Amino acid sequence: MSETATPREVFEKLHAGITSGEFAGLADLYAEDAVVEIVFEPLAPRRIEGQAAIRERFGMVRENVPFTLTGKNQVIRETDDPEVIVAEYDYEVYQKSTDTTFEVSNIQVLRVRDGLIVHSRDFHDHLGFIKARGGLSELVEKLQGE
């Protein structure tokens, strides 16, 4: 019988997949009924429910990713709840369309049960990504249309 992956190990697999651009199997790290809250996402969806929807989201990202990511300054904090970790890290981002490099900060609070993510609260610098690709005007237009 193999041991169940710890929350730290699950986060490390997730982070490695994202930084390597290998999005295809990442949804397998989530439980069937997992919930992902993307707190600072300026446009919908801010909440993704279920492994199938998470798989679809990773597929969309994989098809449309205009950048490469390098993880930096990673700190994983364990909590008094053995299912929960807090991961803090930065991405050095190379934006292909503008040939620029910049850095964004991230925090993820993950609840992992039986080796699968059951809940994630993601605090990513989405505005940093939007600004770097020159998309602030487009964002303002979309927000005004809501």
N, CA, C and O atoms as a GROMACS GRO file, in nm:
protein
  584
    1MET      N    1   0.085  -0.118   0.000
    1MET     CA    2   0.000   0.000   0.000
    1MET      C    3   0.090   0.125   0.000
    1MET      O    4   0.182   0.135   0.081
    2SER      N    5   0.064   0.217  -0.089
    2SER     CA    6   0.144   0.338  -0.096
    2SER      C    7   0.087   0.444  -0.002
    2SER      O    8  -0.032   0.447   0.027
    3GLU      N    9   0.176   0.532   0.045
    3GLU     CA   10   0.133   0.638   0.134
    3GLU      C   11   0.067   0.750   0.055
    3GLU      O   12   0.101   0.774  -0.061
    4THR      N   13  -0.027   0.816   0.120
    4THR     CA   14  -0.096   0.929   0.058
    4THR      C   15  -0.003   1.050   0.059
    4THR      O   16   0.068   1.074   0.157
    5ALA      N   17  -0.005   1.126  -0.050
    5ALA     CA   18   0.079   1.245  -0.060
    5ALA      C   19   0.037   1.348   0.043
    5ALA      O   20  -0.082   1.366   0.071
    6THR      N   21   0.136   1.415   0.100
    6THR     CA   22   0.109   1.521   0.197
    6THR      C   23   0.064   1.647   0.125
    6THR      O   24   0.085   1.660   0.004
    7PRO      N   25   0.003   1.742   0.197
    7PRO     CA   26  -0.032   1.870   0.133
    7PRO      C   27   0.088   1.937   0.068
    7PRO      O   28   0.076   1.992  -0.042
    8ARG      N   29   0.203   1.934   0.133
    8ARG     CA   30   0.324   1.993   0.076
    8ARG      C   31   0.361   1.926  -0.056
    8ARG      O   32   0.391   1.993  -0.154
    9GLU      N   33   0.358   1.792  -0.058
    9GLU     CA   34   0.392   1.718  -0.180
    9GLU      C   35   0.293   1.748  -0.293
    9GLU      O   36   0.332   1.759  -0.409
   10VAL      N   37   0.166   1.759  -0.259
   10VAL     CA   38   0.065   1.790  -0.360
   10VAL      C   39   0.089   1.929  -0.417
   10VAL      O   40   0.083   1.948  -0.539
   11PHE      N   41   0.115   2.028  -0.330
   11PHE     CA   42   0.144   2.162  -0.379
   11PHE      C   43   0.267   2.161  -0.470
   11PHE      O   44   0.268   2.224  -0.575
   12GLU      N   45   0.370   2.090  -0.428
   12GLU     CA   46   0.493   2.087  -0.509
   12GLU      C   47   0.468   2.027  -0.647
   12GLU      O   48   0.526   2.073  -0.746
   13LYS      N   49   0.382   1.925  -0.656
   13LYS     CA   50   0.345   1.868  -0.787
   13LYS      C   51   0.268   1.971  -0.870
   13LYS      O   52   0.293   1.987  -0.990
   14LEU      N   53   0.176   2.041  -0.806
   14LEU     CA   54   0.097   2.143  -0.875
   14LEU      C   55   0.187   2.254  -0.927
   14LEU      O   56   0.179   2.293  -1.043
   15HIS      N   57   0.273   2.304  -0.841
   15HIS     CA   58   0.363   2.413  -0.878
   15HIS      C   59   0.459   2.371  -0.990
   15HIS      O   60   0.485   2.447  -1.082
   16ALA      N   61   0.511   2.249  -0.980
   16ALA     CA   62   0.603   2.200  -1.083
   16ALA      C   63   0.532   2.188  -1.218
   16ALA      O   64   0.590   2.222  -1.321
   17GLY      N   65   0.408   2.140  -1.218
   17GLY     CA   66   0.332   2.129  -1.342
   17GLY      C   67   0.305   2.263  -1.406
   17GLY      O   68   0.315   2.279  -1.528
   18ILE      N   69   0.269   2.361  -1.323
   18ILE     CA   70   0.240   2.495  -1.376
   18ILE      C   71   0.366   2.559  -1.431
   18ILE      O   72   0.364   2.614  -1.541
   19THR      N   73   0.476   2.554  -1.356
   19THR     CA   74   0.597   2.621  -1.404
   19THR      C   75   0.660   2.550  -1.524
   19THR      O   76   0.731   2.613  -1.602
   20SER      N   77   0.633   2.421  -1.540
   20SER     CA   78   0.687   2.351  -1.657
   20SER      C   79   0.593   2.359  -1.777
   20SER      O   80   0.628   2.317  -1.888
   21GLY      N   81   0.473   2.415  -1.756
   21GLY     CA   82   0.375   2.424  -1.865
   21GLY      C   83   0.305   2.293  -1.892
   21GLY      O   84   0.239   2.279  -1.995
   22GLU      N   85   0.317   2.198  -1.802
   22GLU     CA   86   0.253   2.066  -1.817
   22GLU      C   87   0.118   2.067  -1.745
   22GLU      O   88   0.105   2.009  -1.637
   23PHE      N   89   0.018   2.132  -1.804
   23PHE     CA   90  -0.113   2.150  -1.741
   23PHE      C   91  -0.204   2.029  -1.754
   23PHE      O   92  -0.301   2.017  -1.679
   24ALA      N   93  -0.174   1.940  -1.847
   24ALA     CA   94  -0.266   1.832  -1.882
   24ALA      C   95  -0.312   1.748  -1.764
   24ALA      O   96  -0.431   1.719  -1.754
   25GLY      N   97  -0.224   1.707  -1.675
   25GLY     CA   98  -0.263   1.618  -1.566
   25GLY      C   99  -0.290   1.687  -1.434
   25GLY      O  100  -0.316   1.620  -1.334
   26LEU      N  101  -0.285   1.819  -1.432
   26LEU     CA  102  -0.296   1.888  -1.304
   26LEU      C  103  -0.433   1.872  -1.237
   26LEU      O  104  -0.440   1.872  -1.114
   27ALA      N  105  -0.538   1.858  -1.313
   27ALA     CA  106  -0.671   1.841  -1.253
   27ALA      C  107  -0.679   1.712  -1.172
   27ALA      O  108  -0.763   1.699  -1.083
   28ASP      N  109  -0.592   1.617  -1.204
   28ASP     CA  110  -0.590   1.491  -1.128
   28ASP      C  111  -0.543   1.510  -0.985
   28ASP      O  112  -0.558   1.419  -0.903
   29LEU      N  113  -0.486   1.626  -0.953
   29LEU     CA  114  -0.445   1.655  -0.816
   29LEU      C  115  -0.562   1.702  -0.730
   29LEU      O  116  -0.548   1.720  -0.609
   30TYR      N  117  -0.679   1.721  -0.792
   30TYR     CA  118  -0.798   1.773  -0.723
   30TYR      C  119  -0.901   1.663  -0.705
   30TYR      O  120  -0.913   1.573  -0.788
   31ALA      N  121  -0.976   1.671  -0.595
   31ALA     CA  122  -1.086   1.578  -0.569
   31ALA      C  123  -1.200   1.607  -0.666
   31ALA      O  124  -1.210   1.717  -0.721
   32GLU      N  125  -1.286   1.509  -0.686
   32GLU     CA  126  -1.401   1.524  -0.777
   32GLU      C  127  -1.485   1.646  -0.743
   32GLU      O  128  -1.535   1.714  -0.833
   33ASP      N  129  -1.502   1.675  -0.613
   33ASP     CA  130  -1.588   1.786  -0.571
   33ASP      C  131  -1.508   1.906  -0.519
   33ASP      O  132  -1.559   1.985  -0.439
   34ALA      N  133  -1.384   1.919  -0.565
   34ALA     CA  134  -1.298   2.028  -0.520
   34ALA      C  135  -1.356   2.164  -0.556
   34ALA      O  136  -1.431   2.179  -0.652
   35VAL      N  137  -1.318   2.262  -0.476
   35VAL     CA  138  -1.357   2.401  -0.500
   35VAL      C  139  -1.230   2.485  -0.504
   35VAL      O  140  -1.144   2.475  -0.416
   36VAL      N  141  -1.219   2.568  -0.607
   36VAL     CA  142  -1.108   2.662  -0.620
   36VAL      C  143  -1.167   2.802  -0.620
   36VAL      O  144  -1.252   2.835  -0.703
   37GLU      N  145  -1.121   2.883  -0.526
   37GLU     CA  146  -1.162   3.023  -0.522
   37GLU      C  147  -1.043   3.107  -0.568
   37GLU      O  148  -0.934   3.099  -0.511
   38ILE      N  149  -1.066   3.187  -0.669
   38ILE     CA  150  -0.961   3.272  -0.725
   38ILE      C  151  -0.995   3.415  -0.682
   38ILE      O  152  -1.061   3.489  -0.754
   39VAL      N  153  -0.949   3.450  -0.565
   39VAL     CA  154  -0.996   3.566  -0.492
   39VAL      C  155  -0.977   3.697  -0.568
   39VAL      O  156  -1.068   3.780  -0.570
   40PHE      N  157  -0.861   3.718  -0.629
   40PHE     CA  158  -0.833   3.846  -0.695
   40PHE      C  159  -0.857   3.844  -0.845
   40PHE      O  160  -0.814   3.936  -0.914
   41GLU      N  161  -0.924   3.744  -0.897
   41GLU     CA  162  -0.957   3.740  -1.040
   41GLU      C  163  -1.051   3.858  -1.068
   41GLU      O  164  -1.160   3.864  -1.011
   42PRO      N  165  -1.011   3.951  -1.156
   42PRO     CA  166  -1.095   4.068  -1.179
   42PRO      C  167  -1.223   4.038  -1.258
   42PRO      O  168  -1.318   4.115  -1.252
   43LEU      N  169  -1.224   3.930  -1.330
   43LEU     CA  170  -1.342   3.891  -1.408
   43LEU      C  171  -1.379   3.747  -1.372
   43LEU      O  172  -1.296   3.673  -1.319
   44ALA      N  173  -1.499   3.710  -1.399
   44ALA     CA  174  -1.546   3.575  -1.368
   44ALA      C  175  -1.464   3.472  -1.445
   44ALA      O  176  -1.409   3.507  -1.550
   45PRO      N  177  -1.453   3.350  -1.400
   45PRO     CA  178  -1.509   3.300  -1.274
   45PRO      C  179  -1.413   3.318  -1.158
   45PRO      O  180  -1.291   3.305  -1.173
   46ARG      N  181  -1.467   3.349  -1.043
   46ARG     CA  182  -1.388   3.358  -0.921
   46ARG      C  183  -1.400   3.232  -0.837
   46ARG      O  184  -1.332   3.216  -0.736
   47ARG      N  185  -1.486   3.143  -0.879
   47ARG     CA  186  -1.506   3.017  -0.808
   47ARG      C  187  -1.526   2.907  -0.912
   47ARG      O  188  -1.609   2.919  -1.002
   48ILE      N  189  -1.448   2.801  -0.899
   48ILE     CA  190  -1.458   2.688  -0.991
   48ILE      C  191  -1.490   2.566  -0.905
   48ILE      O  192  -1.422   2.537  -0.807
   49GLU      N  193  -1.595   2.495  -0.943
   49GLU     CA  194  -1.640   2.381  -0.863
   49GLU      C  195  -1.631   2.252  -0.944
   49GLU      O  196  -1.683   2.243  -1.055
   50GLY      N  197  -1.566   2.154  -0.886
   50GLY     CA  198  -1.559   2.021  -0.946
   50GLY      C  199  -1.435   1.999  -1.030
   50GLY      O  200  -1.384   2.090  -1.096
   51GLN      N  201  -1.388   1.875  -1.027
   51GLN     CA  202  -1.267   1.839  -1.101
   51GLN      C  203  -1.284   1.862  -1.252
   51GLN      O  204  -1.190   1.904  -1.319
   52ALA      N  205  -1.404   1.833  -1.304
   52ALA     CA  206  -1.425   1.851  -1.448
   52ALA      C  207  -1.408   1.998  -1.488
   52ALA      O  208  -1.347   2.027  -1.591
   53ALA      N  209  -1.463   2.089  -1.409
   53ALA     CA  210  -1.450   2.232  -1.439
   53ALA      C  211  -1.305   2.278  -1.422
   53ALA      O  212  -1.257   2.363  -1.497
   54ILE      N  213  -1.236   2.222  -1.324
   54ILE     CA  214  -1.095   2.255  -1.304
   54ILE      C  215  -1.013   2.205  -1.422
   54ILE      O  216  -0.923   2.274  -1.470
   55ARG      N  217  -1.043   2.085  -1.469
   55ARG     CA  218  -0.974   2.029  -1.586
   55ARG      C  219  -0.996   2.120  -1.708
   55ARG      O  220  -0.903   2.147  -1.784
   56GLU      N  221  -1.118   2.166  -1.725
   56GLU     CA  222  -1.150   2.257  -1.837
   56GLU      C  223  -1.070   2.387  -1.825
   56GLU      O  224  -1.019   2.437  -1.925
   57ARG      N  225  -1.061   2.440  -1.705
   57ARG     CA  226  -0.986   2.565  -1.682
   57ARG      C  227  -0.838   2.545  -1.716
   57ARG      O  228  -0.778   2.629  -1.783
   58PHE      N  229  -0.778   2.435  -1.668
   58PHE     CA  230  -0.637   2.408  -1.701
   58PHE      C  231  -0.620   2.391  -1.851
   58PHE      O  232  -0.519   2.433  -1.907
   59GLY      N  233  -0.717   2.328  -1.918
   59GLY     CA  234  -0.711   2.312  -2.063
   59GLY      C  235  -0.712   2.446  -2.134
   59GLY      O  236  -0.638   2.467  -2.230
   60MET      N  237  -0.798   2.538  -2.087
   60MET     CA  238  -0.806   2.671  -2.145
   60MET      C  239  -0.673   2.745  -2.126
   60MET      O  240  -0.623   2.810  -2.218
   61VAL      N  241  -0.618   2.735  -2.007
   61VAL     CA  242  -0.491   2.801  -1.979
   61VAL      C  243  -0.382   2.742  -2.070
   61VAL      O  244  -0.302   2.816  -2.128
   62ARG      N  245  -0.379   2.610  -2.080
   62ARG     CA  246  -0.277   2.543  -2.162
   62ARG      C  247  -0.284   2.591  -2.308
   62ARG      O  248  -0.181   2.614  -2.371
   63GLU      N  249  -0.404   2.607  -2.359
   63GLU     CA  250  -0.422   2.648  -2.499
   63GLU      C  251  -0.388   2.795  -2.522
   63GLU      O  252  -0.353   2.835  -2.633
   64ASN      N  253  -0.399   2.877  -2.417
   64ASN     CA  254  -0.388   3.022  -2.435
   64ASN      C  255  -0.275   3.086  -2.356
   64ASN      O  256  -0.270   3.208  -2.345
   65VAL      N  257  -0.185   3.006  -2.302
   65VAL     CA  258  -0.082   3.063  -2.216
   65VAL      C  259   0.018   3.145  -2.297
   65VAL      O  260   0.090   3.092  -2.381
   66PRO      N  261   0.022   3.278  -2.270
   66PRO     CA  262   0.112   3.366  -2.346
   66PRO      C  263   0.242   3.394  -2.272
   66PRO      O  264   0.310   3.493  -2.302
   67PHE      N  265   0.278   3.310  -2.177
   67PHE     CA  266   0.395   3.339  -2.096
   67PHE      C  267   0.457   3.210  -2.044
   67PHE      O  268   0.398   3.102  -2.051
   68THR      N  269   0.580   3.224  -1.993
   68THR     CA  270   0.644   3.114  -1.922
   68THR      C  271   0.670   3.162  -1.780
   68THR      O  272   0.691   3.281  -1.756
   69LEU      N  273   0.667   3.068  -1.686
   69LEU     CA  274   0.680   3.101  -1.544
   69LEU      C  275   0.801   3.031  -1.484
   69LEU      O  276   0.828   2.915  -1.513
   70THR      N  277   0.871   3.103  -1.400
   70THR     CA  278   0.977   3.046  -1.320
   70THR      C  279   0.945   3.076  -1.174
   70THR      O  280   0.930   3.192  -1.136
   71GLY      N  281   0.934   2.972  -1.094
   71GLY     CA  282   0.903   2.990  -0.953
   71GLY      C  283   1.023   3.040  -0.875
   71GLY      O  284   1.137   2.999  -0.901
   72LYS      N  285   0.997   3.130  -0.779
   72LYS     CA  286   1.103   3.188  -0.696
   72LYS      C  287   1.050   3.208  -0.555
   72LYS      O  288   0.929   3.218  -0.533
   73ASN      N  289   1.140   3.215  -0.461
   73ASN     CA  290   1.107   3.257  -0.324
   73ASN      C  291   0.994   3.176  -0.260
   73ASN      O  292   0.910   3.232  -0.190
   74GLN      N  293   0.992   3.048  -0.285
   74GLN     CA  294   0.883   2.964  -0.234
   74GLN      C  295   0.899   2.935  -0.084
   74GLN      O  296   1.005   2.894  -0.038
   75VAL      N  297   0.791   2.958  -0.011
   75VAL     CA  298   0.785   2.926   0.131
   75VAL      C  299   0.653   2.853   0.153
   75VAL      O  300   0.547   2.903   0.116
   76ILE      N  301   0.659   2.734   0.212
   76ILE     CA  302   0.537   2.659   0.243
   76ILE      C  303   0.525   2.655   0.394
   76ILE      O  304   0.615   2.610   0.465
   77ARG      N  305   0.411   2.702   0.442
   77ARG     CA  306   0.387   2.706   0.586
   77ARG      C  307   0.282   2.602   0.622
   77ARG      O  308   0.172   2.600   0.566
   78GLU      N  309   0.318   2.518   0.715
   78GLU     CA  310   0.222   2.422   0.766
   78GLU      C  311   0.142   2.490   0.875
   78GLU      O  312   0.190   2.582   0.940
   79THR      N  313   0.019   2.445   0.896
   79THR     CA  314  -0.069   2.506   0.994
   79THR      C  315  -0.101   2.404   1.103
   79THR      O  316  -0.054   2.291   1.100
   80ASP      N  317  -0.182   2.447   1.200
   80ASP     CA  318  -0.221   2.354   1.306
   80ASP      C  319  -0.323   2.252   1.257
   80ASP      O  320  -0.356   2.157   1.328
   81ASP      N  321  -0.374   2.271   1.135
   81ASP     CA  322  -0.462   2.174   1.071
   81ASP      C  323  -0.375   2.093   0.974
   81ASP      O  324  -0.322   2.150   0.879
   82PRO      N  325  -0.360   1.964   0.994
   82PRO     CA  326  -0.269   1.886   0.909
   82PRO      C  327  -0.311   1.877   0.762
   82PRO      O  328  -0.231   1.836   0.678
   83GLU      N  329  -0.434   1.915   0.730
   83GLU     CA  330  -0.479   1.915   0.591
   83GLU      C  331  -0.447   2.045   0.518
   83GLU      O  332  -0.458   2.050   0.396
   84VAL      N  333  -0.408   2.149   0.590
   84VAL     CA  334  -0.398   2.284   0.532
   84VAL      C  335  -0.253   2.334   0.532
   84VAL      O  336  -0.182   2.324   0.632
   85ILE      N  337  -0.212   2.387   0.418
   85ILE     CA  338  -0.084   2.458   0.406
   85ILE      C  339  -0.109   2.593   0.342
   85ILE      O  340  -0.210   2.616   0.275
   86VAL      N  341  -0.015   2.683   0.364
   86VAL     CA  342  -0.015   2.813   0.300
   86VAL      C  343   0.116   2.822   0.222
   86VAL      O  344   0.225   2.813   0.279
   87ALA      N  345   0.104   2.841   0.092
   87ALA     CA  346   0.222   2.851   0.006
   87ALA      C  347   0.235   2.994  -0.043
   87ALA      O  348   0.142   3.050  -0.100
   88GLU      N  349   0.352   3.050  -0.021
   88GLU     CA  350   0.383   3.185  -0.070
   88GLU      C  351   0.496   3.170  -0.171
   88GLU      O  352   0.593   3.098  -0.147
   89TYR      N  353   0.483   3.237  -0.284
   89TYR     CA  354   0.587   3.226  -0.386
   89TYR      C  355   0.571   3.338  -0.488
   89TYR      O  356   0.466   3.402  -0.496
   90ASP      N  357   0.675   3.359  -0.563
   90ASP     CA  358   0.673   3.456  -0.672
   90ASP      C  359   0.693   3.382  -0.802
   90ASP      O  360   0.751   3.273  -0.806
   91TYR      N  361   0.644   3.442  -0.908
   91TYR     CA  362   0.674   3.394  -1.041
   91TYR      C  363   0.755   3.501  -1.113
   91TYR      O  364   0.719   3.619  -1.109
   92GLU      N  365   0.862   3.461  -1.176
   92GLU     CA  366   0.926   3.546  -1.275
   92GLU      C  367   0.857   3.507  -1.405
   92GLU      O  368   0.860   3.391  -1.446
   93VAL      N  369   0.796   3.603  -1.468
   93VAL     CA  370   0.711   3.578  -1.584
   93VAL      C  371   0.778   3.634  -1.709
   93VAL      O  372   0.818   3.750  -1.712
   94TYR      N  373   0.790   3.551  -1.810
   94TYR     CA  374   0.835   3.600  -1.940
   94TYR      C  375   0.711   3.607  -2.028
   94TYR      O  376   0.653   3.504  -2.064
   95GLN      N  377   0.671   3.730  -2.062
   95GLN     CA  378   0.553   3.755  -2.144
   95GLN      C  379   0.597   3.752  -2.290
   95GLN      O  380   0.667   3.842  -2.337
   96LYS      N  381   0.554   3.648  -2.362
   96LYS     CA  382   0.599   3.627  -2.500
   96LYS      C  383   0.558   3.741  -2.593
   96LYS      O  384   0.638   3.786  -2.676
   97SER      N  385   0.434   3.788  -2.580
   97SER     CA  386   0.382   3.887  -2.675
   97SER      C  387   0.453   4.021  -2.668
   97SER      O  388   0.463   4.092  -2.768
   98THR      N  389   0.503   4.056  -2.550
   98THR     CA  390   0.570   4.185  -2.534
   98THR      C  391   0.721   4.171  -2.514
   98THR      O  392   0.792   4.271  -2.502
   99ASP      N  393   0.770   4.046  -2.510
   99ASP     CA  394   0.912   4.018  -2.488
   99ASP      C  395   0.963   4.088  -2.362
   99ASP      O  396   1.072   4.145  -2.360
  100THR      N  397   0.882   4.080  -2.255
  100THR     CA  398   0.920   4.142  -2.129
  100THR      C  399   0.920   4.037  -2.017
  100THR      O  400   0.853   3.934  -2.026
  101THR      N  401   0.995   4.068  -1.914
  101THR     CA  402   1.000   3.984  -1.795
  101THR      C  403   0.959   4.070  -1.676
  101THR      O  404   1.000   4.185  -1.664
  102PHE      N  405   0.877   4.013  -1.588
  102PHE     CA  406   0.833   4.083  -1.469
  102PHE      C  407   0.807   3.980  -1.360
  102PHE      O  408   0.813   3.860  -1.385
  103GLU      N  409   0.777   4.026  -1.240
  103GLU     CA  410   0.755   3.936  -1.128
  103GLU      C  411   0.618   3.962  -1.066
  103GLU      O  412   0.575   4.077  -1.054
  104VAL      N  413   0.550   3.855  -1.027
  104VAL     CA  414   0.423   3.865  -0.956
  104VAL      C  415   0.429   3.775  -0.832
  104VAL      O  416   0.499   3.674  -0.830
  105SER      N  417   0.355   3.815  -0.730
  105SER     CA  418   0.350   3.740  -0.606
  105SER      C  419   0.221   3.660  -0.597
  105SER      O  420   0.120   3.697  -0.655
  106ASN      N  421   0.227   3.550  -0.523
  106ASN     CA  422   0.113   3.459  -0.511
  106ASN      C  423   0.107   3.400  -0.371
  106ASN      O  424   0.209   3.382  -0.305
  107ILE      N  425  -0.014   3.370  -0.328
  107ILE     CA  426  -0.037   3.293  -0.206
  107ILE      C  427  -0.148   3.194  -0.238
  107ILE      O  428  -0.248   3.230  -0.299
  108GLN      N  429  -0.130   3.070  -0.195
  108GLN     CA  430  -0.235   2.970  -0.206
  108GLN      C  431  -0.254   2.905  -0.070
  108GLN      O  432  -0.158   2.868  -0.002
  109VAL      N  433  -0.380   2.891  -0.033
  109VAL     CA  434  -0.417   2.820   0.089
  109VAL      C  435  -0.485   2.692   0.040
  109VAL      O  436  -0.594   2.697  -0.017
  110LEU      N  437  -0.420   2.579   0.063
  110LEU     CA  438  -0.470   2.451   0.013
  110LEU      C  439  -0.515   2.361   0.127
  110LEU      O  440  -0.448   2.348   0.229
  111ARG      N  441  -0.630   2.299   0.106
  111ARG     CA  442  -0.676   2.190   0.194
  111ARG      C  443  -0.666   2.062   0.112
  111ARG      O  444  -0.732   2.047   0.009
  112VAL      N  445  -0.584   1.970   0.162
  112VAL     CA  446  -0.559   1.844   0.092
  112VAL      C  447  -0.605   1.730   0.183
  112VAL      O  448  -0.564   1.719   0.298
  113ARG      N  449  -0.691   1.646   0.127
  113ARG     CA  450  -0.742   1.531   0.201
  113ARG      C  451  -0.721   1.406   0.117
  113ARG      O  452  -0.754   1.405  -0.002
  114ASP      N  453  -0.666   1.303   0.177
  114ASP     CA  454  -0.639   1.177   0.107
  114ASP      C  455  -0.557   1.200  -0.020
  114ASP      O  456  -0.577   1.132  -0.120
  115GLY      N  457  -0.464   1.295  -0.013
  115GLY     CA  458  -0.373   1.318  -0.124
  115GLY      C  459  -0.428   1.402  -0.238
  115GLY      O  460  -0.364   1.416  -0.342
  116LEU      N  461  -0.550   1.458  -0.220
  116LEU     CA  462  -0.612   1.539  -0.325
  116LEU      C  463  -0.654   1.675  -0.270
  116LEU      O  464  -0.695   1.687  -0.154
  117ILE      N  465  -0.643   1.777  -0.353
  117ILE     CA  466  -0.687   1.910  -0.314
  117ILE      C  467  -0.839   1.911  -0.309
  117ILE      O  468  -0.905   1.880  -0.409
  118VAL      N  469  -0.896   1.946  -0.195
  118VAL     CA  470  -1.041   1.956  -0.184
  118VAL      C  471  -1.087   2.101  -0.184
  118VAL      O  472  -1.202   2.131  -0.217
  119HIS      N  473  -0.996   2.192  -0.147
  119HIS     CA  474  -1.030   2.334  -0.148
  119HIS      C  475  -0.903   2.415  -0.164
  119HIS      O  476  -0.799   2.384  -0.105
  120SER      N  477  -0.912   2.519  -0.244
  120SER     CA  478  -0.798   2.607  -0.266
  120SER      C  479  -0.847   2.751  -0.273
  120SER      O  480  -0.943   2.782  -0.344
  121ARG      N  481  -0.782   2.836  -0.198
  121ARG     CA  482  -0.805   2.981  -0.208
  121ARG      C  483  -0.677   3.039  -0.266
  121ARG      O  484  -0.571   3.036  -0.203
  122ASP      N  485  -0.689   3.092  -0.388
  122ASP     CA  486  -0.573   3.138  -0.463
  122ASP      C  487  -0.572   3.290  -0.469
  122ASP      O  488  -0.669   3.353  -0.509
  123PHE      N  489  -0.459   3.348  -0.427
  123PHE     CA  490  -0.441   3.493  -0.429
  123PHE      C  491  -0.325   3.522  -0.524
  123PHE      O  492  -0.209   3.533  -0.482
  124HIS      N  493  -0.357   3.535  -0.653
  124HIS     CA  494  -0.257   3.561  -0.756
  124HIS      C  495  -0.268   3.706  -0.801
  124HIS      O  496  -0.375   3.766  -0.792
  125ASP      N  497  -0.159   3.762  -0.849
  125ASP     CA  498  -0.156   3.900  -0.897
  125ASP      C  499  -0.204   3.907  -1.042
  125ASP      O  500  -0.124   3.927  -1.134
  126HIS      N  501  -0.334   3.890  -1.061
  126HIS     CA  502  -0.390   3.891  -1.196
  126HIS      C  503  -0.372   4.027  -1.264
  126HIS      O  504  -0.350   4.033  -1.385
  127LEU      N  505  -0.380   4.135  -1.189
  127LEU     CA  506  -0.361   4.267  -1.249
  127LEU      C  507  -0.218   4.284  -1.301
  127LEU      O  508  -0.197   4.350  -1.402
  128GLY      N  509  -0.122   4.224  -1.233
  128GLY     CA  510   0.016   4.228  -1.282
  128GLY      C  511   0.029   4.164  -1.419
  128GLY      O  512   0.097   4.216  -1.507
  129PHE      N  513  -0.038   4.048  -1.437
  129PHE     CA  514  -0.037   3.980  -1.567
  129PHE      C  515  -0.106   4.066  -1.673
  129PHE      O  516  -0.055   4.082  -1.784
  130ILE      N  517  -0.220   4.122  -1.639
  130ILE     CA  518  -0.298   4.202  -1.734
  130ILE      C  519  -0.220   4.327  -1.775
  130ILE      O  520  -0.214   4.361  -1.893
  131LYS      N  521  -0.160   4.393  -1.678
  131LYS     CA  522  -0.082   4.514  -1.707
  131LYS      C  523   0.036   4.481  -1.798
  131LYS      O  524   0.064   4.554  -1.893
  132ALA      N  525   0.105   4.371  -1.769
  132ALA     CA  526   0.223   4.334  -1.846
  132ALA      C  527   0.192   4.304  -1.991
  132ALA      O  528   0.275   4.328  -2.079
  133ARG      N  529   0.073   4.253  -2.019
  133ARG     CA  530   0.038   4.224  -2.159
  133ARG      C  531  -0.033   4.342  -2.226
  133ARG      O  532  -0.081   4.331  -2.338
  134GLY      N  533  -0.041   4.456  -2.155
  134GLY     CA  534  -0.102   4.576  -2.211
  134GLY      C  535  -0.254   4.568  -2.216
  134GLY      O  536  -0.317   4.627  -2.303
  135GLY      N  537  -0.313   4.495  -2.122
  135GLY     CA  538  -0.457   4.471  -2.126
  135GLY      C  539  -0.541   4.552  -2.029
  135GLY      O  540  -0.658   4.520  -2.010
  136LEU      N  541  -0.485   4.658  -1.968
  136LEU     CA  542  -0.564   4.734  -1.870
  136LEU      C  543  -0.685   4.803  -1.932
  136LEU      O  544  -0.793   4.804  -1.872
  137SER      N  545  -0.670   4.860  -2.050
  137SER     CA  546  -0.783   4.927  -2.116
  137SER      C  547  -0.895   4.827  -2.144
  137SER      O  548  -1.013   4.856  -2.121
  138GLU      N  549  -0.858   4.710  -2.194
  138GLU     CA  550  -0.956   4.605  -2.222
  138GLU      C  551  -1.027   4.562  -2.093
  138GLU      O  552  -1.148   4.539  -2.093
  139LEU      N  553  -0.952   4.550  -1.985
  139LEU     CA  554  -1.011   4.512  -1.856
  139LEU      C  555  -1.112   4.615  -1.810
  139LEU      O  556  -1.221   4.580  -1.766
  140VAL      N  557  -1.077   4.742  -1.819
  140VAL     CA  558  -1.168   4.851  -1.778
  140VAL      C  559  -1.295   4.845  -1.860
  140VAL      O  560  -1.404   4.860  -1.805
  141GLU      N  561  -1.284   4.824  -1.990
  141GLU     CA  562  -1.402   4.813  -2.076
  141GLU      C  563  -1.491   4.697  -2.032
  141GLU      O  564  -1.613   4.712  -2.023
  142LYS      N  565  -1.431   4.584  -2.003
  142LYS     CA  566  -1.509   4.468  -1.960
  142LYS      C  567  -1.576   4.492  -1.826
  142LYS      O  568  -1.691   4.454  -1.806
  143LEU      N  569  -1.504   4.556  -1.735
  143LEU     CA  570  -1.562   4.584  -1.604
  143LEU      C  571  -1.676   4.684  -1.613
  143LEU      O  572  -1.774   4.672  -1.540
  144GLN      N  573  -1.666   4.782  -1.702
  144GLN     CA  574  -1.772   4.880  -1.720
  144GLN      C  575  -1.896   4.816  -1.782
  144GLN      O  576  -2.008   4.864  -1.763
  145GLY      N  577  -1.874   4.708  -1.858
  145GLY     CA  578  -1.985   4.638  -1.923
  145GLY      C  579  -2.060   4.544  -1.830
  145GLY      O  580  -2.166   4.495  -1.866
  146GLU      N  581  -2.006   4.517  -1.712
  146GLU     CA  582  -2.072   4.424  -1.620
  146GLU      C  583  -2.192   4.486  -1.553
  146GLU      O  584  -2.258   4.420  -1.473
   0.00000   0.00000   0.00000
